[in-house]
Amino acid sequence: MRTQGEITLKASFITGIRSVEAREIEDAQIQQPDEALIRVAYVGICGTDLELYDGTSNYLRRGLTEYPHHYGHEWVGVIETPPQIAHDSRLKPGAVVTGSTMIPCLTCDFCQRGRRNLCTNLREVGLYEHGGAAAQKLVMPAHVLTVIDDGSGAEPHPEYILIEPLVTVLEGLAKATPEPGDRVLVLGGGTIGTLAALVLEQYPIEVAVVDPSQPVHLAELGITAYKTVDALPAGDWDAVWECSGSAAALQATPSLLRNGGVAVLIGFPPAQTDLDASELALRGQYLVGVRHGIDHYAAAAQFVREHRGKLGTLIDHSYSLDDAQAAFERLEAGERERPKVMLSIDK
């Protein structure tokens, strides 16, 4: 029981299937000298959060979390109390920061070999073993923070929540870098698919997106989009980026690829999918699985800063912590013109 006058914070929890509540929690406190206290400004809600909301999440099925679940892993905020120990001198009061969803241990074999996204002692913010960012304040280890702006008058912007999904795109790019003249097809025009198309368009290649809903933001961004794969121009594709999470899209991927082509798997369906491995083998095709881009936050932050005007077209609507239920309902309804729903923490 809290004593009278004790400081508390407001936070949002998924309390059960399709149930979200704002609750009072204990004030966030730094426990270690390498931690920073951050005042959260904006939090993005994505498909992973939606699966936690509707009860289909692998994190729930595997017992990594349970209700009530404190969500939120796409975020931007301002440092309120900097870490006592940090290698980055820019981690100072007032600096605008975001942080990795993954918090690696830094000591396991994978971490020691520089493969932190495969850490065997991983914690994930807003997913398991580390409270989410859907709260007024958040404590984070300094080694997973990225400074977006530490200049005079620095302020967080809603577009900065797109840094977290963008790092996964950049990890896919590092594993399957296109060559000049390649034809690359992106399946799904949501947040990840749009970010993938925007990044891929920086290369001298042909890029197209397939999305049955034909979202308006794709046209506004000048991205070539088709409603179905049947409407695509003739010819096979050198790479297919599966960003939709659709079982049908994943199963169709090998037939869209040329011999020797690569399927980059970022979106994934919540249930098991039939994929014809023999066709992949006989045609020399290969799959690239993408598990977060923990090493790409600085590059993602730079890209978002440089393209903030464009990226604002992805943001659909903002809700307060008290109205987070409505945010999830809007995301689940799927009737948005733009893909990203977010929370404005001080709204």
C-alpha positions in Angstrom: 0.0 0.0 0.0 1.4 3.4 -1.0 1.9 6.0 1.7 0.3 9.4 1.5 2.2 11.8 -0.7 4.3 9.0 -2.4 5.2 9.9 -6.0 3.7 7.7 -8.6 3.7 7.5 -12.4 1.0 6.9 -14.9 1.6 3.9 -17.2 -0.5 1.8 -19.6 -1.0 -1.9 -19.4 -2.6 -4.6 -21.5 -4.6 -6.2 -18.7 -6.2 -9.0 -20.8 -7.3 -9.9 -24.3 -8.5 -6.6 -25.9 -8.3 -4.8 -22.6 -6.0 -1.8 -21.9 -5.9 0.3 -18.7 -4.0 3.3 -17.4 -2.6 2.6 -13.9 -0.5 4.3 -11.3 2.9 2.7 -10.7 5.8 3.4 -8.4 8.0 6.3 -9.5 10.9 5.1 -11.8 14.2 5.0 -10.0 17.7 4.5 -11.2 19.2 1.4 -9.6 22.6 1.2 -11.4 25.3 3.8 -12.2 25.1 3.0 -15.9 21.3 3.7 -16.1 19.5 6.8 -17.3 16.1 8.1 -16.3 14.1 9.3 -19.3 10.9 11.3 -19.5 9.0 9.6 -22.4 7.4 11.8 -25.0 5.9 9.4 -27.7 5.4 5.7 -28.0 4.5 3.8 -31.2 2.1 0.9 -31.2 3.0 -1.9 -33.7 1.9 -5.3 -34.8 3.8 -7.0 -32.0 1.8 -4.9 -29.5 -1.4 -5.8 -31.3 -0.6 -9.5 -30.9 -0.1 -9.0 -27.2 -3.5 -7.2 -27.1 -5.4 -9.8 -29.0 -3.8 -12.8 -27.3 -2.0 -14.3 -30.3 1.5 -13.3 -29.3 4.4 -15.8 -29.2 5.6 -14.0 -26.0 2.3 -15.1 -24.3 2.3 -18.6 -25.7 6.0 -19.2 -24.7 5.3 -17.9 -21.2 7.8 -15.0 -21.5 5.1 -12.6 -20.3 1.6 -12.6 -19.0 -1.2 -10.1 -18.2 -1.1 -7.4 -17.0 1.6 -6.6 -19.6 3.5 -3.3 -19.6 4.1 -2.7 -23.3 5.9 -0.1 -25.5 9.2 -0.6 -27.3 9.0 2.1 -30.0 9.7 5.3 -28.1 11.5 8.7 -27.9 12.1 10.7 -24.8 14.3 13.2 -23.1 17.0 12.4 -20.5 16.0 13.6 -17.1 18.8 12.1 -15.1 21.9 10.9 -17.0 23.9 7.8 -16.1 26.8 8.2 -13.7 28.9 5.9 -15.9 28.6 6.3 -19.7 31.0 6.3 -22.6 28.9 8.8 -24.6 29.2 12.3 -23.2 26.1 13.4 -25.1 23.9 11.4 -22.6 23.2 14.6 -20.6 20.0 16.2 -19.2 17.8 17.4 -22.0 19.2 15.2 -24.7 16.6 13.5 -27.0 17.1 9.8 -27.0 15.7 6.5 -28.1 16.8 3.0 -27.1 17.1 -0.5 -28.4 14.3 -2.9 -27.8 16.8 -5.6 -27.1 19.0 -5.3 -24.0 21.9 -7.7 -24.4 23.9 -9.0 -21.4 27.3 -8.1 -23.1 28.9 -11.2 -21.5 27.5 -14.3 -23.3 29.3 -15.9 -26.2 27.2 -14.2 -28.9 27.7 -10.8 -27.3 31.5 -11.3 -27.0 31.6 -12.2 -30.7 29.8 -8.9 -31.6 26.4 -10.5 -32.3 24.4 -8.8 -29.6 21.0 -9.4 -31.3 21.6 -13.2 -30.7 22.3 -12.7 -27.0 21.3 -15.8 -24.9 20.4 -13.7 -21.8 18.4 -11.1 -23.6 15.8 -8.8 -22.1 13.4 -6.9 -24.4 11.8 -3.6 -23.4 8.1 -3.7 -23.4 8.1 -7.4 -24.3 9.7 -9.4 -21.4 11.9 -8.8 -18.4 12.0 -5.0 -18.8 9.0 -2.7 -18.3 7.7 -0.9 -21.4 7.9 2.7 -22.5 4.1 3.3 -22.3 4.7 5.3 -19.1 5.7 8.8 -18.1 9.2 7.8 -17.3 11.5 4.9 -18.3 14.8 3.7 -16.9 17.3 2.3 -19.5 20.9 1.1 -19.5 23.2 3.7 -21.2 24.7 1.1 -23.6 21.5 0.7 -25.5 20.6 4.4 -25.8 21.1 6.5 -28.9 21.2 10.2 -28.9 19.1 11.8 -31.6 19.7 15.4 -30.7 21.6 17.0 -27.8 21.8 20.5 -29.2 20.3 23.7 -27.7 16.5 23.6 -28.0 16.5 19.8 -28.8 13.0 18.4 -28.6 11.5 15.0 -29.4 9.4 14.6 -32.5 6.7 12.0 -33.2 8.7 10.7 -36.3 11.5 9.6 -34.0 9.4 6.5 -32.9 10.1 5.2 -36.4 13.8 4.6 -35.6 13.0 1.3 -33.8 11.2 -0.3 -36.8 13.8 1.2 -39.2 16.7 -0.6 -37.5 15.2 -3.9 -38.5 15.0 -2.8 -42.1 18.7 -1.8 -41.9 19.6 -5.2 -40.6 17.8 -6.8 -43.5 19.7 -4.5 -45.8 23.0 -5.5 -44.3 22.2 -9.1 -44.9 20.8 -8.7 -48.4 22.4 -5.6 -49.9 20.9 -5.0 -53.4 23.1 -4.7 -56.5 22.7 -2.0 -59.2 19.8 -2.9 -61.5 18.2 -5.3 -59.1 14.4 -5.6 -59.0 13.2 -5.7 -55.4 9.6 -6.3 -54.3 8.2 -5.4 -50.9 5.2 -7.2 -49.7 3.1 -5.0 -47.3 2.8 -1.3 -47.3 2.6 -0.8 -43.5 5.2 0.9 -41.4 8.0 -1.7 -42.0 7.2 -2.1 -45.7 7.1 1.6 -46.3 10.4 2.2 -44.5 11.9 -0.7 -46.5 10.8 0.9 -49.7 12.1 4.3 -48.8 15.5 2.9 -47.8 15.8 0.7 -50.9 14.9 3.6 -53.1 18.3 5.1 -52.2 19.9 2.4 -54.4 19.9 2.4 -58.2 17.3 -0.4 -58.4 13.7 -1.0 -59.2 11.5 -1.0 -56.1 7.8 -1.8 -55.9 5.3 -2.5 -53.1 2.3 -4.8 -53.0 -0.5 -3.9 -50.6 -4.2 -4.8 -51.2 -5.4 -1.8 -49.3 -3.5 0.7 -51.4 -2.8 3.1 -48.5 -2.7 6.8 -49.3 0.7 7.4 -47.8 2.4 5.3 -50.5 1.2 7.5 -53.2 2.1 10.6 -51.3 5.6 9.3 -50.9 5.8 8.5 -54.6 6.3 4.8 -54.0 5.3 2.5 -56.8 2.5 0.3 -55.4 0.3 -2.5 -56.8 -2.9 -3.9 -55.3 -2.0 -7.6 -56.0 0.9 -9.6 -57.3 -1.1 -10.4 -60.4 -0.9 -6.7 -61.3 2.9 -6.6 -61.2 4.9 -6.1 -64.3 6.2 -9.3 -65.9 9.5 -10.8 -64.7 10.9 -12.3 -61.6 12.4 -10.4 -58.7 15.9 -10.5 -57.4 14.7 -10.0 -53.8 11.3 -10.1 -52.1 11.0 -8.4 -48.7 8.2 -10.0 -46.8 7.0 -7.2 -44.5 3.3 -8.0 -44.2 3.2 -10.9 -41.7 0.7 -12.6 -44.1 0.9 -16.4 -44.4 -0.3 -16.2 -48.0 2.4 -13.6 -48.9 5.1 -15.7 -47.3 4.0 -18.9 -49.2 3.9 -16.9 -52.5 7.4 -15.5 -52.1 9.4 -18.3 -53.8 7.2 -18.1 -56.9 8.0 -14.4 -57.2 11.8 -14.8 -57.0 14.1 -15.4 -59.8 16.5 -18.4 -59.6 19.1 -17.5 -56.9 16.9 -14.8 -55.5 16.7 -13.9 -51.8 13.6 -13.7 -49.5 14.1 -11.2 -46.7 11.8 -12.1 -43.9 10.9 -9.2 -41.6 7.2 -9.8 -41.1 6.1 -13.2 -40.0 2.7 -14.8 -39.5 1.6 -15.6 -36.0 0.9 -19.3 -36.9 2.9 -22.0 -38.6 3.1 -21.6 -42.4 3.7 -24.1 -45.2 6.7 -23.1 -47.3 8.0 -25.3 -50.1 11.6 -25.8 -49.1 12.2 -28.1 -52.1 11.4 -25.3 -54.5 13.8 -23.0 -52.8 16.6 -25.6 -52.9 16.0 -26.5 -56.6 16.0 -22.9 -57.7 19.0 -21.9 -55.6 16.9 -19.4 -53.6 17.6 -18.6 -50.0 15.9 -17.1 -47.0 17.2 -14.4 -44.7 15.7 -14.1 -41.3 16.0 -10.7 -39.6 16.2 -10.5 -35.9 16.2 -6.8 -34.9 18.9 -4.3 -35.9 20.5 -3.5 -32.6 23.7 -2.2 -34.3 21.9 0.2 -36.6 20.3 2.7 -34.3 22.7 5.6 -35.1 22.2 5.1 -38.8 18.5 4.9 -38.4 18.4 8.0 -36.3 20.3 9.9 -39.0 18.0 8.7 -41.7 14.9 9.7 -39.7 16.4 13.2 -39.0 17.1 13.7 -42.7 13.7 12.5 -43.9 11.5 13.6 -41.0 9.2 15.6 -43.4 8.5 12.5 -45.5 8.1 10.2 -42.5 5.4 12.2 -40.9 3.1 10.9 -43.6 3.2 7.5 -41.9 1.7 8.7 -38.6 -2.1 8.2 -38.4 -3.3 9.4 -35.0 -2.1 10.1 -31.5 -3.7 9.2 -28.2 -3.1 9.8 -24.5 -2.2 7.2 -22.0 -5.7 7.3 -20.7 -7.1 6.7 -24.2 -4.7 3.8 -25.2 -7.6 1.4 -25.5 -8.9 3.5 -28.4 -5.4 3.4 -29.9 -5.4 -0.4 -30.0 -8.9 -0.5 -31.3 -8.0 1.8 -34.2 -4.9 -0.3 -35.0 -6.9 -3.5 -34.9 -9.7 -2.1 -37.1 -7.2 -1.6 -39.9 -9.2 1.1 -41.5 -6.5 3.8 -41.3 -5.1 5.7 -44.2 -1.7 5.8 -42.5 0.0 2.9 -40.6 1.4 4.3 -37.4 -0.8 4.8 -34.3 1.0 6.3 -31.3 0.7 7.6 -27.8 1.6 11.1 -26.8 2.6 10.7 -23.2 1.9 14.2 -22.0 -1.2 14.7 -24.1 
